[in-house]
Amino acid sequence: MHETAVAQSIIETILVEADKIGKKPIWARISCGQFNALNDEAMQFALDVASQDTPCKGIVLEIRHIPLRASCKRCQNEFEFDIYSGTCPACGSSEFDFVPDAPLLLEEIEFEDEDT
């Protein structure tokens, strides 16, 4: 399961940051492209399992899915790829290349306030 490996890596990274500042992580946001797509429910489950017995237990995860983009070979229009259309919205051509997909990134971590 792709999500298990991703969850373990995310928890390890968050724990390093939490240790640096001495606070409990409560929320994190990751982003991923379509070729590295994650299933939201499977990812949350994998994160819950990976965070057991760590300061990350109970962390809330937000996943931002970044749409796949393509570039038309005929008119050079760059567009959000629609799997149901498969053509350039500007000229109707079906000849295009995919733009490099967005990587899987840990974008943000939120920690408990000191007053909490």
RATAGI-V972983 format. One record per pair of residues at least 12 apart in sequence whose ideal C-beta (glycine too) atoms are under 8 Angstrom apart, sorted by the first residue. I is the first residue (numbers start at 0). GAP is how many residues later the second one is. D is the distance in whole Angstrom. If there is no record, write none. Layout:
I_GAP_D, I_GAP_D
//
This chain:
0_41_7, 0_45_7, 1_36_7, 2_35_6, 2_36_6, 2_39_4, 2_40_5, 2_42_8, 2_43_4, 3_42_5, 3_45_8, 3_46_7, 5_32_7, 5_37_7, 5_40_7, 5_98_7, 6_36_6, 6_39_4, 6_40_4, 6_42_7, 6_43_4, 6_44_8, 7_38_8, 7_42_5, 9_18_7, 9_20_7, 9_37_7, 9_40_8, 9_51_8, 9_96_6, 10_36_7, 10_39_5, 10_40_5, 10_43_6, 10_45_5, 12_93_6, 13_14_6, 13_42_6, 13_45_7, 13_92_7, 13_95_6, 14_39_6, 14_40_7, 14_41_6, 16_92_6, 17_37_6, 17_38_7, 17_91_8, 17_93_7, 20_90_7, 22_88_4, 22_89_6, 22_91_8, 23_31_5, 23_87_6, 23_88_5, 24_30_7, 24_31_5, 24_34_5, 24_84_6, 24_85_7, 24_86_6, 24_87_8, 25_32_7, 25_33_6, 25_34_7, 25_84_6, 25_85_7, 25_86_6, 26_32_7, 26_33_5, 26_34_8, 26_35_7, 26_82_7, 26_83_4, 27_31_6, 27_32_8, 27_33_6, 27_34_7, 27_78_7, 27_80_7, 27_81_5, 27_82_7, 28_32_8, 28_33_4, 28_34_8, 28_35_6, 28_77_8, 28_78_5, 28_79_5, 29_31_7, 29_32_8, 29_33_6, 29_34_7, 29_74_7, 29_75_6, 29_76_5, 29_77_6, 30_32_7, 30_33_4, 30_34_8, 30_35_6, 30_71_6, 30_73_7, 30_74_5, 30_76_6, 31_31_7, 31_32_8, 31_33_6, 31_34_7, 31_70_7, 31_71_8, 31_72_5, 31_73_8, 32_33_5, 32_35_7, 32_68_4, 32_69_3, 32_70_7, 32_71_8, 33_31_7, 33_32_8, 33_33_7, 33_34_4, 33_67_6, 34_33_7, 34_66_4, 35_65_7, 35_66_8, 35_67_7, 35_68_5, 36_28_7, 37_25_6, 37_66_8, 39_23_5, 42_18_7, 42_20_6, 43_17_6, 46_12_7, 46_14_5, 63_43_7, 65_35_8, 65_36_4, 66_13_5, 66_14_7, 67_12_7, 67_13_4, 67_30_6, 67_31_8, 67_33_6, 68_12_6, 68_29_7, 68_30_4, 69_18_8, 69_26_4, 69_27_7, 69_28_5, 69_29_6, 70_25_6, 70_26_5, 70_27_8, 70_28_6, 71_16_4, 71_18_7, 71_19_6, 71_21_5, 71_23_7, 71_24_5, 72_20_7, 72_22_4, 72_23_6, 72_24_7, 73_14_7, 73_17_5, 73_19_4, 73_21_6, 74_13_6, 74_15_5, 74_16_4, 74_18_7, 76_12_7, 76_13_4, 76_14_7, 77_21_6, 80_15_8, 80_17_7
//
